[in-house]
Amino acid sequence: MAGNGPNAILTHSQKVCRLYKRCIRTLEDWANDRAEFRFNAVVMRARFDETRSETDGRLLAKQLIEAEQEYMSSKHEDPKIFKNDPGGICFRRSAQIHDWMFDTYHPWERAQLRDFFETR
C-alpha cells in the first residue's frame, strides 16, 4: 500500500518476523509436495530459533543482513501470487464506484432509482 507519509520504522523483531514469513513463502514456492515443504519449514524455524537467545545487537544486525542476502539469492523466479494480491488474476477486477458519482445522476434517473436514493 503506497502512502504519502514517511515509511514506518520497524524494530529488529518486526524485521525478523517479516523475513521469516518471506522465507517460508519462498520455501513453499520451491517445494514439490507438502511433506517436503513442511520438513524445510521446520529446518528454517530451527535456524531462526538458534539466534533467539542472542542479545548482542551488532551481531543480530549482521546476521539479519546476511539472512536477507541469503533470502534474495534463493528467491523463486516465478513465485506464487494469491489471486486478490497485486499481480493476481482477480486484483482490481471489479471497478470501484465512488459515492460522489451518484450525485451526478439526472433527476429522471433518480426518480427511477427512488428506493436507492431514499436509503442512501
Chimera marker file (.cmm) of the C-alpha trace (Angstrom):
<marker_set name="trace">
<marker id="1" x="0.000" y="0.000" z="0.000" r="1" g="1" b="0" radius="0.5"/>
<marker id="2" x="1.504" y="3.244" z="-1.089" r="1" g="1" b="0" radius="0.5"/>
<marker id="3" x="1.073" y="6.119" z="1.282" r="1" g="1" b="0" radius="0.5"/>
<marker id="4" x="2.092" y="9.737" z="1.339" r="1" g="1" b="0" radius="0.5"/>
<marker id="5" x="3.789" y="9.741" z="4.716" r="1" g="1" b="0" radius="0.5"/>
<marker id="6" x="7.208" y="8.545" z="5.780" r="1" g="1" b="0" radius="0.5"/>
<marker id="7" x="7.942" y="4.850" z="5.974" r="1" g="1" b="0" radius="0.5"/>
<marker id="8" x="7.257" y="3.177" z="9.283" r="1" g="1" b="0" radius="0.5"/>
<marker id="9" x="10.239" y="2.465" z="11.497" r="1" g="1" b="0" radius="0.5"/>
<marker id="10" x="10.476" y="-1.278" z="12.053" r="1" g="1" b="0" radius="0.5"/>
<marker id="11" x="12.013" y="-2.868" z="15.109" r="1" g="1" b="0" radius="0.5"/>
<marker id="12" x="14.518" y="-5.683" z="14.791" r="1" g="1" b="0" radius="0.5"/>
<marker id="13" x="11.929" y="-8.269" z="15.813" r="1" g="1" b="0" radius="0.5"/>
<marker id="14" x="9.482" y="-6.993" z="13.170" r="1" g="1" b="0" radius="0.5"/>
<marker id="15" x="12.175" y="-7.267" z="10.505" r="1" g="1" b="0" radius="0.5"/>
<marker id="16" x="12.961" y="-10.818" z="11.610" r="1" g="1" b="0" radius="0.5"/>
<marker id="17" x="9.282" y="-11.813" z="11.581" r="1" g="1" b="0" radius="0.5"/>
<marker id="18" x="8.801" y="-10.422" z="8.084" r="1" g="1" b="0" radius="0.5"/>
<marker id="19" x="11.955" y="-12.116" z="6.862" r="1" g="1" b="0" radius="0.5"/>
<marker id="20" x="10.763" y="-15.417" z="8.358" r="1" g="1" b="0" radius="0.5"/>
<marker id="21" x="7.426" y="-15.136" z="6.570" r="1" g="1" b="0" radius="0.5"/>
<marker id="22" x="9.107" y="-14.326" z="3.245" r="1" g="1" b="0" radius="0.5"/>
<marker id="23" x="11.453" y="-17.299" z="3.710" r="1" g="1" b="0" radius="0.5"/>
<marker id="24" x="8.548" y="-19.641" z="4.411" r="1" g="1" b="0" radius="0.5"/>
<marker id="25" x="6.706" y="-18.391" z="1.321" r="1" g="1" b="0" radius="0.5"/>
<marker id="26" x="9.848" y="-18.963" z="-0.747" r="1" g="1" b="0" radius="0.5"/>
<marker id="27" x="10.167" y="-22.492" z="0.607" r="1" g="1" b="0" radius="0.5"/>
<marker id="28" x="6.550" y="-23.049" z="-0.370" r="1" g="1" b="0" radius="0.5"/>
<marker id="29" x="7.338" y="-21.857" z="-3.905" r="1" g="1" b="0" radius="0.5"/>
<marker id="30" x="10.268" y="-24.262" z="-4.253" r="1" g="1" b="0" radius="0.5"/>
<marker id="31" x="8.599" y="-27.338" z="-2.686" r="1" g="1" b="0" radius="0.5"/>
<marker id="32" x="7.238" y="-30.099" z="-4.894" r="1" g="1" b="0" radius="0.5"/>
<marker id="33" x="4.884" y="-31.538" z="-2.275" r="1" g="1" b="0" radius="0.5"/>
<marker id="34" x="3.553" y="-30.646" z="1.154" r="1" g="1" b="0" radius="0.5"/>
<marker id="35" x="5.792" y="-33.060" z="3.095" r="1" g="1" b="0" radius="0.5"/>
<marker id="36" x="8.938" y="-31.577" z="1.575" r="1" g="1" b="0" radius="0.5"/>
<marker id="37" x="7.698" y="-28.083" z="2.370" r="1" g="1" b="0" radius="0.5"/>
<marker id="38" x="6.901" y="-28.953" z="5.991" r="1" g="1" b="0" radius="0.5"/>
<marker id="39" x="10.328" y="-30.544" z="6.505" r="1" g="1" b="0" radius="0.5"/>
<marker id="40" x="12.102" y="-27.492" z="5.096" r="1" g="1" b="0" radius="0.5"/>
<marker id="41" x="9.864" y="-25.169" z="7.143" r="1" g="1" b="0" radius="0.5"/>
<marker id="42" x="10.825" y="-26.972" z="10.364" r="1" g="1" b="0" radius="0.5"/>
<marker id="43" x="14.511" y="-26.707" z="9.455" r="1" g="1" b="0" radius="0.5"/>
<marker id="44" x="14.070" y="-22.991" z="8.693" r="1" g="1" b="0" radius="0.5"/>
<marker id="45" x="12.299" y="-22.443" z="12.019" r="1" g="1" b="0" radius="0.5"/>
<marker id="46" x="15.191" y="-24.163" z="13.819" r="1" g="1" b="0" radius="0.5"/>
<marker id="47" x="17.641" y="-21.825" z="12.076" r="1" g="1" b="0" radius="0.5"/>
<marker id="48" x="15.683" y="-18.797" z="13.267" r="1" g="1" b="0" radius="0.5"/>
<marker id="49" x="15.366" y="-20.202" z="16.803" r="1" g="1" b="0" radius="0.5"/>
<marker id="50" x="19.147" y="-20.648" z="17.095" r="1" g="1" b="0" radius="0.5"/>
<marker id="51" x="19.617" y="-16.887" z="17.376" r="1" g="1" b="0" radius="0.5"/>
<marker id="52" x="16.677" y="-16.270" z="19.673" r="1" g="1" b="0" radius="0.5"/>
<marker id="53" x="18.750" y="-16.103" z="22.865" r="1" g="1" b="0" radius="0.5"/>
<marker id="54" x="21.389" y="-13.774" z="21.368" r="1" g="1" b="0" radius="0.5"/>
<marker id="55" x="21.487" y="-10.329" z="22.999" r="1" g="1" b="0" radius="0.5"/>
<marker id="56" x="24.304" y="-8.553" z="21.143" r="1" g="1" b="0" radius="0.5"/>
<marker id="57" x="22.577" y="-6.054" z="18.833" r="1" g="1" b="0" radius="0.5"/>
<marker id="58" x="25.502" y="-5.654" z="16.434" r="1" g="1" b="0" radius="0.5"/>
<marker id="59" x="25.757" y="-9.410" z="15.910" r="1" g="1" b="0" radius="0.5"/>
<marker id="60" x="21.987" y="-9.674" z="15.398" r="1" g="1" b="0" radius="0.5"/>
<marker id="61" x="22.019" y="-6.843" z="12.848" r="1" g="1" b="0" radius="0.5"/>
<marker id="62" x="24.863" y="-8.521" z="10.956" r="1" g="1" b="0" radius="0.5"/>
<marker id="63" x="23.035" y="-11.872" z="10.987" r="1" g="1" b="0" radius="0.5"/>
<marker id="64" x="19.875" y="-10.186" z="9.741" r="1" g="1" b="0" radius="0.5"/>
<marker id="65" x="21.724" y="-8.624" z="6.803" r="1" g="1" b="0" radius="0.5"/>
<marker id="66" x="23.318" y="-11.983" z="5.934" r="1" g="1" b="0" radius="0.5"/>
<marker id="67" x="19.941" y="-13.727" z="6.183" r="1" g="1" b="0" radius="0.5"/>
<marker id="68" x="18.327" y="-11.155" z="3.881" r="1" g="1" b="0" radius="0.5"/>
<marker id="69" x="21.122" y="-11.645" z="1.361" r="1" g="1" b="0" radius="0.5"/>
<marker id="70" x="20.625" y="-15.422" z="1.540" r="1" g="1" b="0" radius="0.5"/>
<marker id="71" x="16.886" y="-14.918" z="1.026" r="1" g="1" b="0" radius="0.5"/>
<marker id="72" x="17.471" y="-12.711" z="-2.015" r="1" g="1" b="0" radius="0.5"/>
<marker id="73" x="19.799" y="-15.293" z="-3.561" r="1" g="1" b="0" radius="0.5"/>
<marker id="74" x="17.307" y="-18.144" z="-3.066" r="1" g="1" b="0" radius="0.5"/>
<marker id="75" x="14.177" y="-16.292" z="-4.202" r="1" g="1" b="0" radius="0.5"/>
<marker id="76" x="11.981" y="-18.163" z="-6.668" r="1" g="1" b="0" radius="0.5"/>
<marker id="77" x="11.892" y="-16.754" z="-10.194" r="1" g="1" b="0" radius="0.5"/>
<marker id="78" x="8.138" y="-17.362" z="-10.533" r="1" g="1" b="0" radius="0.5"/>
<marker id="79" x="6.584" y="-17.080" z="-7.064" r="1" g="1" b="0" radius="0.5"/>
<marker id="80" x="3.009" y="-17.990" z="-6.253" r="1" g="1" b="0" radius="0.5"/>
<marker id="81" x="0.773" y="-14.928" z="-6.130" r="1" g="1" b="0" radius="0.5"/>
<marker id="82" x="-2.550" y="-15.015" z="-4.322" r="1" g="1" b="0" radius="0.5"/>
<marker id="83" x="-5.466" y="-14.203" z="-6.586" r="1" g="1" b="0" radius="0.5"/>
<marker id="84" x="-6.514" y="-10.935" z="-4.900" r="1" g="1" b="0" radius="0.5"/>
<marker id="85" x="-2.981" y="-9.601" z="-4.358" r="1" g="1" b="0" radius="0.5"/>
<marker id="86" x="-1.344" y="-7.162" z="-6.789" r="1" g="1" b="0" radius="0.5"/>
<marker id="87" x="-0.353" y="-9.223" z="-9.805" r="1" g="1" b="0" radius="0.5"/>
<marker id="88" x="-3.053" y="-11.838" z="-9.128" r="1" g="1" b="0" radius="0.5"/>
<marker id="89" x="-5.795" y="-12.709" z="-11.584" r="1" g="1" b="0" radius="0.5"/>
<marker id="90" x="-8.603" y="-11.061" z="-9.568" r="1" g="1" b="0" radius="0.5"/>
<marker id="91" x="-6.767" y="-7.924" z="-8.461" r="1" g="1" b="0" radius="0.5"/>
<marker id="92" x="-8.957" y="-4.870" z="-9.171" r="1" g="1" b="0" radius="0.5"/>
<marker id="93" x="-11.226" y="-6.917" z="-11.375" r="1" g="1" b="0" radius="0.5"/>
<marker id="94" x="-14.384" y="-5.107" z="-10.322" r="1" g="1" b="0" radius="0.5"/>
<marker id="95" x="-14.426" y="-1.368" z="-10.745" r="1" g="1" b="0" radius="0.5"/>
<marker id="96" x="-14.736" y="0.814" z="-7.672" r="1" g="1" b="0" radius="0.5"/>
<marker id="97" x="-17.782" y="3.078" z="-7.832" r="1" g="1" b="0" radius="0.5"/>
<marker id="98" x="-17.334" y="6.184" z="-5.734" r="1" g="1" b="0" radius="0.5"/>
<marker id="99" x="-20.294" y="7.553" z="-3.831" r="1" g="1" b="0" radius="0.5"/>
<marker id="100" x="-19.950" y="11.045" z="-5.287" r="1" g="1" b="0" radius="0.5"/>
<marker id="101" x="-20.793" y="9.679" z="-8.746" r="1" g="1" b="0" radius="0.5"/>
<marker id="102" x="-24.406" y="9.180" z="-7.663" r="1" g="1" b="0" radius="0.5"/>
<marker id="103" x="-24.663" y="12.923" z="-7.139" r="1" g="1" b="0" radius="0.5"/>
<marker id="104" x="-24.234" y="13.428" z="-10.896" r="1" g="1" b="0" radius="0.5"/>
<marker id="105" x="-27.387" y="11.452" z="-11.759" r="1" g="1" b="0" radius="0.5"/>
<marker id="106" x="-30.090" y="13.287" z="-13.657" r="1" g="1" b="0" radius="0.5"/>
<marker id="107" x="-33.369" y="13.802" z="-11.737" r="1" g="1" b="0" radius="0.5"/>
<marker id="108" x="-35.143" y="11.362" z="-14.064" r="1" g="1" b="0" radius="0.5"/>
<marker id="109" x="-32.581" y="8.685" z="-13.222" r="1" g="1" b="0" radius="0.5"/>
<marker id="110" x="-33.064" y="9.468" z="-9.549" r="1" g="1" b="0" radius="0.5"/>
<marker id="111" x="-36.815" y="9.010" z="-9.979" r="1" g="1" b="0" radius="0.5"/>
<marker id="112" x="-36.253" y="5.555" z="-11.467" r="1" g="1" b="0" radius="0.5"/>
<marker id="113" x="-33.995" y="4.572" z="-8.546" r="1" g="1" b="0" radius="0.5"/>
<marker id="114" x="-36.054" y="6.234" z="-5.829" r="1" g="1" b="0" radius="0.5"/>
<marker id="115" x="-35.617" y="3.397" z="-3.300" r="1" g="1" b="0" radius="0.5"/>
<marker id="116" x="-31.847" y="3.514" z="-3.593" r="1" g="1" b="0" radius="0.5"/>
<marker id="117" x="-31.630" y="7.287" z="-3.194" r="1" g="1" b="0" radius="0.5"/>
<marker id="118" x="-34.027" y="7.329" z="-0.212" r="1" g="1" b="0" radius="0.5"/>
<marker id="119" x="-31.850" y="4.889" z="1.737" r="1" g="1" b="0" radius="0.5"/>
<marker id="120" x="-28.549" y="6.443" z="0.669" r="1" g="1" b="0" radius="0.5"/>
<link id1="1" id2="2" r="1" g="1" b="0" radius="0.2"/>
<link id1="2" id2="3" r="1" g="1" b="0" radius="0.2"/>
<link id1="3" id2="4" r="1" g="1" b="0" radius="0.2"/>
<link id1="4" id2="5" r="1" g="1" b="0" radius="0.2"/>
<link id1="5" id2="6" r="1" g="1" b="0" radius="0.2"/>
<link id1="6" id2="7" r="1" g="1" b="0" radius="0.2"/>
<link id1="7" id2="8" r="1" g="1" b="0" radius="0.2"/>
<link id1="8" id2="9" r="1" g="1" b="0" radius="0.2"/>
<link id1="9" id2="10" r="1" g="1" b="0" radius="0.2"/>
<link id1="10" id2="11" r="1" g="1" b="0" radius="0.2"/>
<link id1="11" id2="12" r="1" g="1" b="0" radius="0.2"/>
<link id1="12" id2="13" r="1" g="1" b="0" radius="0.2"/>
<link id1="13" id2="14" r="1" g="1" b="0" radius="0.2"/>
<link id1="14" id2="15" r="1" g="1" b="0" radius="0.2"/>
<link id1="15" id2="16" r="1" g="1" b="0" radius="0.2"/>
<link id1="16" id2="17" r="1" g="1" b="0" radius="0.2"/>
<link id1="17" id2="18" r="1" g="1" b="0" radius="0.2"/>
<link id1="18" id2="19" r="1" g="1" b="0" radius="0.2"/>
<link id1="19" id2="20" r="1" g="1" b="0" radius="0.2"/>
<link id1="20" id2="21" r="1" g="1" b="0" radius="0.2"/>
<link id1="21" id2="22" r="1" g="1" b="0" radius="0.2"/>
<link id1="22" id2="23" r="1" g="1" b="0" radius="0.2"/>
<link id1="23" id2="24" r="1" g="1" b="0" radius="0.2"/>
<link id1="24" id2="25" r="1" g="1" b="0" radius="0.2"/>
<link id1="25" id2="26" r="1" g="1" b="0" radius="0.2"/>
<link id1="26" id2="27" r="1" g="1" b="0" radius="0.2"/>
<link id1="27" id2="28" r="1" g="1" b="0" radius="0.2"/>
<link id1="28" id2="29" r="1" g="1" b="0" radius="0.2"/>
<link id1="29" id2="30" r="1" g="1" b="0" radius="0.2"/>
<link id1="30" id2="31" r="1" g="1" b="0" radius="0.2"/>
<link id1="31" id2="32" r="1" g="1" b="0" radius="0.2"/>
<link id1="32" id2="33" r="1" g="1" b="0" radius="0.2"/>
<link id1="33" id2="34" r="1" g="1" b="0" radius="0.2"/>
<link id1="34" id2="35" r="1" g="1" b="0" radius="0.2"/>
<link id1="35" id2="36" r="1" g="1" b="0" radius="0.2"/>
<link id1="36" id2="37" r="1" g="1" b="0" radius="0.2"/>
<link id1="37" id2="38" r="1" g="1" b="0" radius="0.2"/>
<link id1="38" id2="39" r="1" g="1" b="0" radius="0.2"/>
<link id1="39" id2="40" r="1" g="1" b="0" radius="0.2"/>
<link id1="40" id2="41" r="1" g="1" b="0" radius="0.2"/>
<link id1="41" id2="42" r="1" g="1" b="0" radius="0.2"/>
<link id1="42" id2="43" r="1" g="1" b="0" radius="0.2"/>
<link id1="43" id2="44" r="1" g="1" b="0" radius="0.2"/>
<link id1="44" id2="45" r="1" g="1" b="0" radius="0.2"/>
<link id1="45" id2="46" r="1" g="1" b="0" radius="0.2"/>
<link id1="46" id2="47" r="1" g="1" b="0" radius="0.2"/>
<link id1="47" id2="48" r="1" g="1" b="0" radius="0.2"/>
<link id1="48" id2="49" r="1" g="1" b="0" radius="0.2"/>
<link id1="49" id2="50" r="1" g="1" b="0" radius="0.2"/>
<link id1="50" id2="51" r="1" g="1" b="0" radius="0.2"/>
<link id1="51" id2="52" r="1" g="1" b="0" radius="0.2"/>
<link id1="52" id2="53" r="1" g="1" b="0" radius="0.2"/>
<link id1="53" id2="54" r="1" g="1" b="0" radius="0.2"/>
<link id1="54" id2="55" r="1" g="1" b="0" radius="0.2"/>
<link id1="55" id2="56" r="1" g="1" b="0" radius="0.2"/>
<link id1="56" id2="57" r="1" g="1" b="0" radius="0.2"/>
<link id1="57" id2="58" r="1" g="1" b="0" radius="0.2"/>
<link id1="58" id2="59" r="1" g="1" b="0" radius="0.2"/>
<link id1="59" id2="60" r="1" g="1" b="0" radius="0.2"/>
<link id1="60" id2="61" r="1" g="1" b="0" radius="0.2"/>
<link id1="61" id2="62" r="1" g="1" b="0" radius="0.2"/>
<link id1="62" id2="63" r="1" g="1" b="0" radius="0.2"/>
<link id1="63" id2="64" r="1" g="1" b="0" radius="0.2"/>
<link id1="64" id2="65" r="1" g="1" b="0" radius="0.2"/>
<link id1="65" id2="66" r="1" g="1" b="0" radius="0.2"/>
<link id1="66" id2="67" r="1" g="1" b="0" radius="0.2"/>
<link id1="67" id2="68" r="1" g="1" b="0" radius="0.2"/>
<link id1="68" id2="69" r="1" g="1" b="0" radius="0.2"/>
<link id1="69" id2="70" r="1" g="1" b="0" radius="0.2"/>
<link id1="70" id2="71" r="1" g="1" b="0" radius="0.2"/>
<link id1="71" id2="72" r="1" g="1" b="0" radius="0.2"/>
<link id1="72" id2="73" r="1" g="1" b="0" radius="0.2"/>
<link id1="73" id2="74" r="1" g="1" b="0" radius="0.2"/>
<link id1="74" id2="75" r="1" g="1" b="0" radius="0.2"/>
<link id1="75" id2="76" r="1" g="1" b="0" radius="0.2"/>
<link id1="76" id2="77" r="1" g="1" b="0" radius="0.2"/>
<link id1="77" id2="78" r="1" g="1" b="0" radius="0.2"/>
<link id1="78" id2="79" r="1" g="1" b="0" radius="0.2"/>
<link id1="79" id2="80" r="1" g="1" b="0" radius="0.2"/>
<link id1="80" id2="81" r="1" g="1" b="0" radius="0.2"/>
<link id1="81" id2="82" r="1" g="1" b="0" radius="0.2"/>
<link id1="82" id2="83" r="1" g="1" b="0" radius="0.2"/>
<link id1="83" id2="84" r="1" g="1" b="0" radius="0.2"/>
<link id1="84" id2="85" r="1" g="1" b="0" radius="0.2"/>
<link id1="85" id2="86" r="1" g="1" b="0" radius="0.2"/>
<link id1="86" id2="87" r="1" g="1" b="0" radius="0.2"/>
<link id1="87" id2="88" r="1" g="1" b="0" radius="0.2"/>
<link id1="88" id2="89" r="1" g="1" b="0" radius="0.2"/>
<link id1="89" id2="90" r="1" g="1" b="0" radius="0.2"/>
<link id1="90" id2="91" r="1" g="1" b="0" radius="0.2"/>
<link id1="91" id2="92" r="1" g="1" b="0" radius="0.2"/>
<link id1="92" id2="93" r="1" g="1" b="0" radius="0.2"/>
<link id1="93" id2="94" r="1" g="1" b="0" radius="0.2"/>
<link id1="94" id2="95" r="1" g="1" b="0" radius="0.2"/>
<link id1="95" id2="96" r="1" g="1" b="0" radius="0.2"/>
<link id1="96" id2="97" r="1" g="1" b="0" radius="0.2"/>
<link id1="97" id2="98" r="1" g="1" b="0" radius="0.2"/>
<link id1="98" id2="99" r="1" g="1" b="0" radius="0.2"/>
<link id1="99" id2="100" r="1" g="1" b="0" radius="0.2"/>
<link id1="100" id2="101" r="1" g="1" b="0" radius="0.2"/>
<link id1="101" id2="102" r="1" g="1" b="0" radius="0.2"/>
<link id1="102" id2="103" r="1" g="1" b="0" radius="0.2"/>
<link id1="103" id2="104" r="1" g="1" b="0" radius="0.2"/>
<link id1="104" id2="105" r="1" g="1" b="0" radius="0.2"/>
<link id1="105" id2="106" r="1" g="1" b="0" radius="0.2"/>
<link id1="106" id2="107" r="1" g="1" b="0" radius="0.2"/>
<link id1="107" id2="108" r="1" g="1" b="0" radius="0.2"/>
<link id1="108" id2="109" r="1" g="1" b="0" radius="0.2"/>
<link id1="109" id2="110" r="1" g="1" b="0" radius="0.2"/>
<link id1="110" id2="111" r="1" g="1" b="0" radius="0.2"/>
<link id1="111" id2="112" r="1" g="1" b="0" radius="0.2"/>
<link id1="112" id2="113" r="1" g="1" b="0" radius="0.2"/>
<link id1="113" id2="114" r="1" g="1" b="0" radius="0.2"/>
<link id1="114" id2="115" r="1" g="1" b="0" radius="0.2"/>
<link id1="115" id2="116" r="1" g="1" b="0" radius="0.2"/>
<link id1="116" id2="117" r="1" g="1" b="0" radius="0.2"/>
<link id1="117" id2="118" r="1" g="1" b="0" radius="0.2"/>
<link id1="118" id2="119" r="1" g="1" b="0" radius="0.2"/>
<link id1="119" id2="120" r="1" g="1" b="0" radius="0.2"/>
</marker_set>
